[in-house]
Amino acid sequence: MTEKRYLKWYNKVGYGSGDIAGNVVYAFLSSFVMIYLTNTVGLNPGISCRHSDCSFQTAGRCDGHFLWFFD
């Protein structure tokens, strides 16, 4: 039986900071789109929020479907 090899602490910090950076970019873009849709386009904030919520749920569903590929 082979021994399991775990990531070193600096690898975990690197992967974690990369994940945080991706989430920060996603949050910034979502906020920008919501402000653009409400202030510039003139959409109702409820519709704009629903658009952001649907895009977030779709992204989560796609991640779930492709998760088996990385196991």
PDB file of N, CA, C and O in Angstrom:
ATOM      1  N   MET A   1       0.849  -1.176   0.000  1.00  0.00           N
ATOM      2  CA  MET A   1       0.000   0.000   0.000  1.00  0.00           C
ATOM      3  C   MET A   1       0.894   1.239   0.000  1.00  0.00           C
ATOM      4  O   MET A   1       1.882   1.300   0.732  1.00  0.00           O
ATOM      5  N   THR A   2       0.547   2.204  -0.810  1.00  0.00           N
ATOM      6  CA  THR A   2       1.361   3.409  -0.889  1.00  0.00           C
ATOM      7  C   THR A   2       0.942   4.414   0.175  1.00  0.00           C
ATOM      8  O   THR A   2      -0.214   4.472   0.593  1.00  0.00           O
ATOM      9  N   GLU A   3       1.909   5.188   0.587  1.00  0.00           N
ATOM     10  CA  GLU A   3       1.657   6.192   1.606  1.00  0.00           C
ATOM     11  C   GLU A   3       1.083   7.446   0.951  1.00  0.00           C
ATOM     12  O   GLU A   3       1.532   7.857  -0.119  1.00  0.00           O
ATOM     13  N   LYS A   4       0.088   8.052   1.600  1.00  0.00           N
ATOM     14  CA  LYS A   4      -0.522   9.266   1.063  1.00  0.00           C
ATOM     15  C   LYS A   4       0.439  10.440   1.236  1.00  0.00           C
ATOM     16  O   LYS A   4       1.100  10.581   2.265  1.00  0.00           O
ATOM     17  N   ARG A   5       0.496  11.276   0.204  1.00  0.00           N
ATOM     18  CA  ARG A   5       1.323  12.471   0.277  1.00  0.00           C
ATOM     19  C   ARG A   5       0.403  13.687   0.283  1.00  0.00           C
ATOM     20  O   ARG A   5      -0.433  13.852  -0.605  1.00  0.00           O
ATOM     21  N   TYR A   6       0.567  14.525   1.282  1.00  0.00           N
ATOM     22  CA  TYR A   6      -0.259  15.709   1.433  1.00  0.00           C
ATOM     23  C   TYR A   6       0.491  16.937   0.932  1.00  0.00           C
ATOM     24  O   TYR A   6       1.713  16.927   0.786  1.00  0.00           O
ATOM     25  N   LEU A   7      -0.265  17.983   0.675  1.00  0.00           N
ATOM     26  CA  LEU A   7       0.350  19.242   0.250  1.00  0.00           C
ATOM     27  C   LEU A   7       1.068  19.900   1.415  1.00  0.00           C
ATOM     28  O   LEU A   7       0.666  19.764   2.571  1.00  0.00           O
ATOM     29  N   LYS A   8       2.123  20.607   1.096  1.00  0.00           N
ATOM     30  CA  LYS A   8       2.827  21.371   2.121  1.00  0.00           C
ATOM     31  C   LYS A   8       2.023  22.637   2.422  1.00  0.00           C
ATOM     32  O   LYS A   8       1.141  23.019   1.653  1.00  0.00           O
ATOM     33  N   TRP A   9       2.336  23.281   3.545  1.00  0.00           N
ATOM     34  CA  TRP A   9       1.554  24.433   3.983  1.00  0.00           C
ATOM     35  C   TRP A   9       1.614  25.568   2.978  1.00  0.00           C
ATOM     36  O   TRP A   9       0.614  26.257   2.778  1.00  0.00           O
ATOM     37  N   TYR A  10       2.757  25.785   2.341  1.00  0.00           N
ATOM     38  CA  TYR A  10       2.849  26.901   1.400  1.00  0.00           C
ATOM     39  C   TYR A  10       2.081  26.610   0.108  1.00  0.00           C
ATOM     40  O   TYR A  10       1.638  27.542  -0.564  1.00  0.00           O
ATOM     41  N   ASN A  11       1.921  25.352  -0.244  1.00  0.00           N
ATOM     42  CA  ASN A  11       1.068  25.016  -1.381  1.00  0.00           C
ATOM     43  C   ASN A  11      -0.404  25.289  -1.045  1.00  0.00           C
ATOM     44  O   ASN A  11      -1.154  25.801  -1.876  1.00  0.00           O
ATOM     45  N   LYS A  12      -0.798  24.945   0.162  1.00  0.00           N
ATOM     46  CA  LYS A  12      -2.177  25.203   0.588  1.00  0.00           C
ATOM     47  C   LYS A  12      -2.467  26.702   0.618  1.00  0.00           C
ATOM     48  O   LYS A  12      -3.548  27.134   0.218  1.00  0.00           O
ATOM     49  N   VAL A  13      -1.501  27.498   1.092  1.00  0.00           N
ATOM     50  CA  VAL A  13      -1.678  28.953   1.118  1.00  0.00           C
ATOM     51  C   VAL A  13      -1.776  29.490  -0.309  1.00  0.00           C
ATOM     52  O   VAL A  13      -2.589  30.373  -0.581  1.00  0.00           O
ATOM     53  N   GLY A  14      -0.965  28.972  -1.210  1.00  0.00           N
ATOM     54  CA  GLY A  14      -1.008  29.408  -2.601  1.00  0.00           C
ATOM     55  C   GLY A  14      -2.327  29.091  -3.267  1.00  0.00           C
ATOM     56  O   GLY A  14      -2.913  29.950  -3.925  1.00  0.00           O
ATOM     57  N   TYR A  15      -2.803  27.867  -3.106  1.00  0.00           N
ATOM     58  CA  TYR A  15      -4.093  27.491  -3.695  1.00  0.00           C
ATOM     59  C   TYR A  15      -5.237  28.279  -3.057  1.00  0.00           C
ATOM     60  O   TYR A  15      -6.167  28.701  -3.745  1.00  0.00           O
ATOM     61  N   GLY A  16      -5.165  28.473  -1.745  1.00  0.00           N
ATOM     62  CA  GLY A  16      -6.210  29.229  -1.055  1.00  0.00           C
ATOM     63  C   GLY A  16      -6.263  30.677  -1.493  1.00  0.00           C
ATOM     64  O   GLY A  16      -7.346  31.230  -1.687  1.00  0.00           O
ATOM     65  N   SER A  17      -5.096  31.303  -1.651  1.00  0.00           N
ATOM     66  CA  SER A  17      -5.087  32.698  -2.089  1.00  0.00           C
ATOM     67  C   SER A  17      -5.560  32.818  -3.536  1.00  0.00           C
ATOM     68  O   SER A  17      -6.198  33.809  -3.890  1.00  0.00           O
ATOM     69  N   GLY A  18      -5.264  31.839  -4.368  1.00  0.00           N
ATOM     70  CA  GLY A  18      -5.780  31.851  -5.734  1.00  0.00           C
ATOM     71  C   GLY A  18      -7.287  31.724  -5.763  1.00  0.00           C
ATOM     72  O   GLY A  18      -7.951  32.354  -6.586  1.00  0.00           O
ATOM     73  N   ASP A  19      -7.831  30.913  -4.874  1.00  0.00           N
ATOM     74  CA  ASP A  19      -9.284  30.766  -4.792  1.00  0.00           C
ATOM     75  C   ASP A  19      -9.935  32.055  -4.306  1.00  0.00           C
ATOM     76  O   ASP A  19     -10.975  32.463  -4.823  1.00  0.00           O
ATOM     77  N   ILE A  20      -9.329  32.689  -3.322  1.00  0.00           N
ATOM     78  CA  ILE A  20      -9.858  33.959  -2.819  1.00  0.00           C
ATOM     79  C   ILE A  20      -9.821  35.020  -3.912  1.00  0.00           C
ATOM     80  O   ILE A  20     -10.768  35.791  -4.065  1.00  0.00           O
ATOM     81  N   ALA A  21      -8.731  35.061  -4.671  1.00  0.00           N
ATOM     82  CA  ALA A  21      -8.614  36.060  -5.744  1.00  0.00           C
ATOM     83  C   ALA A  21      -9.713  35.864  -6.784  1.00  0.00           C
ATOM     84  O   ALA A  21     -10.302  36.839  -7.250  1.00  0.00           O
ATOM     85  N   GLY A  22      -9.992  34.627  -7.148  1.00  0.00           N
ATOM     86  CA  GLY A  22     -11.065  34.361  -8.104  1.00  0.00           C
ATOM     87  C   GLY A  22     -12.417  34.798  -7.585  1.00  0.00           C
ATOM     88  O   GLY A  22     -13.228  35.342  -8.335  1.00  0.00           O
ATOM     89  N   ASN A  23     -12.666  34.563  -6.304  1.00  0.00           N
ATOM     90  CA  ASN A  23     -13.940  34.976  -5.707  1.00  0.00           C
ATOM     91  C   ASN A  23     -14.057  36.497  -5.616  1.00  0.00           C
ATOM     92  O   ASN A  23     -15.147  37.044  -5.783  1.00  0.00           O
ATOM     93  N   VAL A  24     -12.952  37.176  -5.353  1.00  0.00           N
ATOM     94  CA  VAL A  24     -12.974  38.644  -5.300  1.00  0.00           C
ATOM     95  C   VAL A  24     -13.299  39.210  -6.677  1.00  0.00           C
ATOM     96  O   VAL A  24     -14.089  40.147  -6.792  1.00  0.00           O
ATOM     97  N   VAL A  25     -12.699  38.652  -7.715  1.00  0.00           N
ATOM     98  CA  VAL A  25     -12.983  39.114  -9.077  1.00  0.00           C
ATOM     99  C   VAL A  25     -14.445  38.870  -9.422  1.00  0.00           C
ATOM    100  O   VAL A  25     -15.096  39.740 -10.001  1.00  0.00           O
ATOM    101  N   TYR A  26     -14.969  37.701  -9.077  1.00  0.00           N
ATOM    102  CA  TYR A  26     -16.371  37.402  -9.360  1.00  0.00           C
ATOM    103  C   TYR A  26     -17.299  38.365  -8.620  1.00  0.00           C
ATOM    104  O   TYR A  26     -18.283  38.839  -9.188  1.00  0.00           O
ATOM    105  N   ALA A  27     -16.990  38.654  -7.356  1.00  0.00           N
ATOM    106  CA  ALA A  27     -17.823  39.584  -6.582  1.00  0.00           C
ATOM    107  C   ALA A  27     -17.765  40.987  -7.175  1.00  0.00           C
ATOM    108  O   ALA A  27     -18.784  41.673  -7.244  1.00  0.00           O
ATOM    109  N   PHE A  28     -16.577  41.418  -7.605  1.00  0.00           N
ATOM    110  CA  PHE A  28     -16.445  42.746  -8.209  1.00  0.00           C
ATOM    111  C   PHE A  28     -17.250  42.832  -9.501  1.00  0.00           C
ATOM    112  O   PHE A  28     -17.972  43.806  -9.718  1.00  0.00           O
ATOM    113  N   LEU A  29     -17.135  41.833 -10.352  1.00  0.00           N
ATOM    114  CA  LEU A  29     -17.866  41.859 -11.615  1.00  0.00           C
ATOM    115  C   LEU A  29     -19.377  41.785 -11.396  1.00  0.00           C
ATOM    116  O   LEU A  29     -20.138  42.465 -12.084  1.00  0.00           O
ATOM    117  N   SER A  30     -19.808  40.970 -10.450  1.00  0.00           N
ATOM    118  CA  SER A  30     -21.243  40.888 -10.153  1.00  0.00           C
ATOM    119  C   SER A  30     -21.772  42.218  -9.635  1.00  0.00           C
ATOM    120  O   SER A  30     -22.861  42.646 -10.016  1.00  0.00           O
ATOM    121  N   SER A  31     -21.005  42.874  -8.767  1.00  0.00           N
ATOM    122  CA  SER A  31     -21.430  44.177  -8.250  1.00  0.00           C
ATOM    123  C   SER A  31     -21.473  45.213  -9.365  1.00  0.00           C
ATOM    124  O   SER A  31     -22.397  46.023  -9.434  1.00  0.00           O
ATOM    125  N   PHE A  32     -20.472  45.184 -10.234  1.00  0.00           N
ATOM    126  CA  PHE A  32     -20.446  46.135 -11.348  1.00  0.00           C
ATOM    127  C   PHE A  32     -21.651  45.934 -12.264  1.00  0.00           C
ATOM    128  O   PHE A  32     -22.291  46.905 -12.668  1.00  0.00           O
ATOM    129  N   VAL A  33     -21.957  44.696 -12.590  1.00  0.00           N
ATOM    130  CA  VAL A  33     -23.093  44.425 -13.470  1.00  0.00           C
ATOM    131  C   VAL A  33     -24.398  44.852 -12.798  1.00  0.00           C
ATOM    132  O   VAL A  33     -25.278  45.401 -13.460  1.00  0.00           O
ATOM    133  N   MET A  34     -24.534  44.610 -11.500  1.00  0.00           N
ATOM    134  CA  MET A  34     -25.765  44.989 -10.815  1.00  0.00           C
ATOM    135  C   MET A  34     -25.925  46.508 -10.780  1.00  0.00           C
ATOM    136  O   MET A  34     -27.023  47.019 -11.001  1.00  0.00           O
ATOM    137  N   ILE A  35     -24.841  47.231 -10.506  1.00  0.00           N
ATOM    138  CA  ILE A  35     -24.916  48.691 -10.488  1.00  0.00           C
ATOM    139  C   ILE A  35     -25.193  49.213 -11.897  1.00  0.00           C
ATOM    140  O   ILE A  35     -25.975  50.148 -12.066  1.00  0.00           O
ATOM    141  N   TYR A  36     -24.567  48.625 -12.895  1.00  0.00           N
ATOM    142  CA  TYR A  36     -24.799  49.042 -14.277  1.00  0.00           C
ATOM    143  C   TYR A  36     -26.258  48.824 -14.679  1.00  0.00           C
ATOM    144  O   TYR A  36     -26.880  49.697 -15.285  1.00  0.00           O
ATOM    145  N   LEU A  37     -26.794  47.652 -14.336  1.00  0.00           N
ATOM    146  CA  LEU A  37     -28.171  47.361 -14.731  1.00  0.00           C
ATOM    147  C   LEU A  37     -29.179  48.250 -14.018  1.00  0.00           C
ATOM    148  O   LEU A  37     -30.207  48.593 -14.602  1.00  0.00           O
ATOM    149  N   THR A  38     -28.915  48.630 -12.779  1.00  0.00           N
ATOM    150  CA  THR A  38     -29.883  49.457 -12.053  1.00  0.00           C
ATOM    151  C   THR A  38     -29.723  50.933 -12.381  1.00  0.00           C
ATOM    152  O   THR A  38     -30.725  51.618 -12.589  1.00  0.00           O
ATOM    153  N   ASN A  39     -28.503  51.444 -12.434  1.00  0.00           N
ATOM    154  CA  ASN A  39     -28.298  52.883 -12.622  1.00  0.00           C
ATOM    155  C   ASN A  39     -28.296  53.304 -14.089  1.00  0.00           C
ATOM    156  O   ASN A  39     -28.898  54.322 -14.431  1.00  0.00           O
ATOM    157  N   THR A  40     -27.641  52.554 -14.953  1.00  0.00           N
ATOM    158  CA  THR A  40     -27.507  52.964 -16.349  1.00  0.00           C
ATOM    159  C   THR A  40     -28.679  52.481 -17.197  1.00  0.00           C
ATOM    160  O   THR A  40     -29.297  53.265 -17.916  1.00  0.00           O
ATOM    161  N   VAL A  41     -28.980  51.192 -17.109  1.00  0.00           N
ATOM    162  CA  VAL A  41     -30.044  50.625 -17.924  1.00  0.00           C
ATOM    163  C   VAL A  41     -31.416  50.980 -17.354  1.00  0.00           C
ATOM    164  O   VAL A  41     -32.382  51.126 -18.103  1.00  0.00           O
ATOM    165  N   GLY A  42     -31.504  51.119 -16.036  1.00  0.00           N
ATOM    166  CA  GLY A  42     -32.762  51.500 -15.404  1.00  0.00           C
ATOM    167  C   GLY A  42     -33.638  50.327 -15.018  1.00  0.00           C
ATOM    168  O   GLY A  42     -34.845  50.493 -14.847  1.00  0.00           O
ATOM    169  N   LEU A  43     -33.061  49.152 -14.876  1.00  0.00           N
ATOM    170  CA  LEU A  43     -33.844  47.989 -14.451  1.00  0.00           C
ATOM    171  C   LEU A  43     -34.210  48.093 -12.981  1.00  0.00           C
ATOM    172  O   LEU A  43     -33.527  48.749 -12.194  1.00  0.00           O
ATOM    173  N   ASN A  44     -35.286  47.443 -12.636  1.00  0.00           N
ATOM    174  CA  ASN A  44     -35.703  47.326 -11.251  1.00  0.00           C
ATOM    175  C   ASN A  44     -34.625  46.540 -10.491  1.00  0.00           C
ATOM    176  O   ASN A  44     -34.140  45.536 -11.011  1.00  0.00           O
ATOM    177  N   PRO A  45     -34.235  46.962  -9.279  1.00  0.00           N
ATOM    178  CA  PRO A  45     -33.213  46.227  -8.536  1.00  0.00           C
ATOM    179  C   PRO A  45     -33.575  44.764  -8.277  1.00  0.00           C
ATOM    180  O   PRO A  45     -32.684  43.918  -8.195  1.00  0.00           O
ATOM    181  N   GLY A  46     -34.850  44.457  -8.148  1.00  0.00           N
ATOM    182  CA  GLY A  46     -35.258  43.067  -7.953  1.00  0.00           C
ATOM    183  C   GLY A  46     -34.948  42.202  -9.160  1.00  0.00           C
ATOM    184  O   GLY A  46     -34.529  41.054  -9.019  1.00  0.00           O
ATOM    185  N   ILE A  47     -35.154  42.754 -10.343  1.00  0.00           N
ATOM    186  CA  ILE A  47     -34.843  42.009 -11.572  1.00  0.00           C
ATOM    187  C   ILE A  47     -33.347  41.848 -11.712  1.00  0.00           C
ATOM    188  O   ILE A  47     -32.867  40.778 -12.088  1.00  0.00           O
ATOM    189  N   SER A  48     -32.596  42.913 -11.409  1.00  0.00           N
ATOM    190  CA  SER A  48     -31.143  42.855 -11.504  1.00  0.00           C
ATOM    191  C   SER A  48     -30.579  41.831 -10.523  1.00  0.00           C
ATOM    192  O   SER A  48     -29.671  41.074 -10.865  1.00  0.00           O
ATOM    193  N   CYS A  49     -31.110  41.811  -9.321  1.00  0.00           N
ATOM    194  CA  CYS A  49     -30.649  40.850  -8.309  1.00  0.00           C
ATOM    195  C   CYS A  49     -31.000  39.431  -8.728  1.00  0.00           C
ATOM    196  O   CYS A  49     -30.212  38.510  -8.513  1.00  0.00           O
ATOM    197  N   ARG A  50     -32.156  39.248  -9.316  1.00  0.00           N
ATOM    198  CA  ARG A  50     -32.554  37.917  -9.781  1.00  0.00           C
ATOM    199  C   ARG A  50     -31.614  37.424 -10.884  1.00  0.00           C
ATOM    200  O   ARG A  50     -31.290  36.238 -10.940  1.00  0.00           O
ATOM    201  N   HIS A  51     -31.178  38.335 -11.759  1.00  0.00           N
ATOM    202  CA  HIS A  51     -30.232  37.980 -12.814  1.00  0.00           C
ATOM    203  C   HIS A  51     -28.921  37.491 -12.204  1.00  0.00           C
ATOM    204  O   HIS A  51     -28.370  36.482 -12.643  1.00  0.00           O
ATOM    205  N   SER A  52     -28.422  38.203 -11.193  1.00  0.00           N
ATOM    206  CA  SER A  52     -27.170  37.792 -10.553  1.00  0.00           C
ATOM    207  C   SER A  52     -27.344  36.464  -9.834  1.00  0.00           C
ATOM    208  O   SER A  52     -26.449  35.619  -9.861  1.00  0.00           O
ATOM    209  N   ASP A  53     -28.489  36.276  -9.192  1.00  0.00           N
ATOM    210  CA  ASP A  53     -28.757  35.024  -8.475  1.00  0.00           C
ATOM    211  C   ASP A  53     -28.822  33.849  -9.445  1.00  0.00           C
ATOM    212  O   ASP A  53     -28.286  32.780  -9.155  1.00  0.00           O
ATOM    213  N   CYS A  54     -29.466  34.034 -10.582  1.00  0.00           N
ATOM    214  CA  CYS A  54     -29.563  32.952 -11.571  1.00  0.00           C
ATOM    215  C   CYS A  54     -28.200  32.604 -12.146  1.00  0.00           C
ATOM    216  O   CYS A  54     -27.897  31.428 -12.346  1.00  0.00           O
ATOM    217  N   SER A  55     -27.375  33.606 -12.413  1.00  0.00           N
ATOM    218  CA  SER A  55     -26.055  33.308 -12.958  1.00  0.00           C
ATOM    219  C   SER A  55     -25.208  32.569 -11.926  1.00  0.00           C
ATOM    220  O   SER A  55     -24.425  31.690 -12.286  1.00  0.00           O
ATOM    221  N   PHE A  56     -25.355  32.917 -10.644  1.00  0.00           N
ATOM    222  CA  PHE A  56     -24.602  32.228  -9.593  1.00  0.00           C
ATOM    223  C   PHE A  56     -25.063  30.771  -9.467  1.00  0.00           C
ATOM    224  O   PHE A  56     -24.236  29.873  -9.313  1.00  0.00           O
ATOM    225  N   GLN A  57     -26.372  30.534  -9.531  1.00  0.00           N
ATOM    226  CA  GLN A  57     -26.879  29.171  -9.422  1.00  0.00           C
ATOM    227  C   GLN A  57     -26.470  28.331 -10.623  1.00  0.00           C
ATOM    228  O   GLN A  57     -26.161  27.149 -10.477  1.00  0.00           O
ATOM    229  N   THR A  58     -26.465  28.929 -11.804  1.00  0.00           N
ATOM    230  CA  THR A  58     -26.050  28.205 -13.003  1.00  0.00           C
ATOM    231  C   THR A  58     -24.584  27.819 -12.917  1.00  0.00           C
ATOM    232  O   THR A  58     -24.212  26.707 -13.291  1.00  0.00           O
ATOM    233  N   ALA A  59     -23.751  28.725 -12.430  1.00  0.00           N
ATOM    234  CA  ALA A  59     -22.325  28.417 -12.284  1.00  0.00           C
ATOM    235  C   ALA A  59     -22.135  27.290 -11.275  1.00  0.00           C
ATOM    236  O   ALA A  59     -21.300  26.410 -11.486  1.00  0.00           O
ATOM    237  N   GLY A  60     -22.888  27.304 -10.194  1.00  0.00           N
ATOM    238  CA  GLY A  60     -22.786  26.236  -9.206  1.00  0.00           C
ATOM    239  C   GLY A  60     -23.247  24.896  -9.752  1.00  0.00           C
ATOM    240  O   GLY A  60     -22.662  23.860  -9.439  1.00  0.00           O
ATOM    241  N   ARG A  61     -24.294  24.913 -10.567  1.00  0.00           N
ATOM    242  CA  ARG A  61     -24.778  23.675 -11.161  1.00  0.00           C
ATOM    243  C   ARG A  61     -23.750  23.104 -12.135  1.00  0.00           C
ATOM    244  O   ARG A  61     -23.531  21.894 -12.176  1.00  0.00           O
ATOM    245  N   CYS A  62     -23.133  23.965 -12.903  1.00  0.00           N
ATOM    246  CA  CYS A  62     -22.115  23.497 -13.855  1.00  0.00           C
ATOM    247  C   CYS A  62     -20.926  22.904 -13.118  1.00  0.00           C
ATOM    248  O   CYS A  62     -20.372  21.893 -13.550  1.00  0.00           O
ATOM    249  N   ASP A  63     -20.523  23.524 -12.000  1.00  0.00           N
ATOM    250  CA  ASP A  63     -19.421  22.974 -11.219  1.00  0.00           C
ATOM    251  C   ASP A  63     -19.779  21.586 -10.701  1.00  0.00           C
ATOM    252  O   ASP A  63     -18.937  20.688 -10.693  1.00  0.00           O
ATOM    253  N   GLY A  64     -21.014  21.409 -10.272  1.00  0.00           N
ATOM    254  CA  GLY A  64     -21.437  20.114  -9.763  1.00  0.00           C
ATOM    255  C   GLY A  64     -21.421  19.037 -10.824  1.00  0.00           C
ATOM    256  O   GLY A  64     -21.081  17.889 -10.540  1.00  0.00           O
ATOM    257  N   HIS A  65     -21.787  19.395 -12.046  1.00  0.00           N
ATOM    258  CA  HIS A  65     -21.811  18.407 -13.118  1.00  0.00           C
ATOM    259  C   HIS A  65     -20.414  17.985 -13.542  1.00  0.00           C
ATOM    260  O   HIS A  65     -20.202  16.831 -13.916  1.00  0.00           O
ATOM    261  N   PHE A  66     -19.468  18.897 -13.489  1.00  0.00           N
ATOM    262  CA  PHE A  66     -18.123  18.589 -13.950  1.00  0.00           C
ATOM    263  C   PHE A  66     -17.191  18.167 -12.824  1.00  0.00           C
ATOM    264  O   PHE A  66     -16.012  17.905 -13.063  1.00  0.00           O
ATOM    265  N   LEU A  67     -17.703  18.098 -11.602  1.00  0.00           N
ATOM    266  CA  LEU A  67     -16.856  17.727 -10.472  1.00  0.00           C
ATOM    267  C   LEU A  67     -16.370  16.292 -10.581  1.00  0.00           C
ATOM    268  O   LEU A  67     -15.270  15.986 -10.120  1.00  0.00           O
ATOM    269  N   TRP A  68     -17.150  15.409 -11.173  1.00  0.00           N
ATOM    270  CA  TRP A  68     -16.757  14.013 -11.303  1.00  0.00           C
ATOM    271  C   TRP A  68     -15.494  13.895 -12.149  1.00  0.00           C
ATOM    272  O   TRP A  68     -14.741  12.935 -11.990  1.00  0.00           O
ATOM    273  N   PHE A  69     -15.248  14.842 -13.039  1.00  0.00           N
ATOM    274  CA  PHE A  69     -14.095  14.773 -13.928  1.00  0.00           C
ATOM    275  C   PHE A  69     -12.786  14.920 -13.158  1.00  0.00           C
ATOM    276  O   PHE A  69     -11.757  14.392 -13.580  1.00  0.00           O
ATOM    277  N   PHE A  70     -12.816  15.631 -12.036  1.00  0.00           N
ATOM    278  CA  PHE A  70     -11.589  15.919 -11.292  1.00  0.00           C
ATOM    279  C   PHE A  70     -11.341  14.951 -10.140  1.00  0.00           C
ATOM    280  O   PHE A  70     -10.330  15.075  -9.447  1.00  0.00           O
ATOM    281  N   ASP A  71     -12.219  14.009  -9.922  1.00  0.00           N
ATOM    282  CA  ASP A  71     -12.007  13.041  -8.828  1.00  0.00           C
ATOM    283  C   ASP A  71     -10.977  12.008  -9.169  1.00  0.00           C
ATOM    284  O   ASP A  71     -10.689  11.130  -8.355  1.00  0.00           O
TER     285      ASP A  71
END
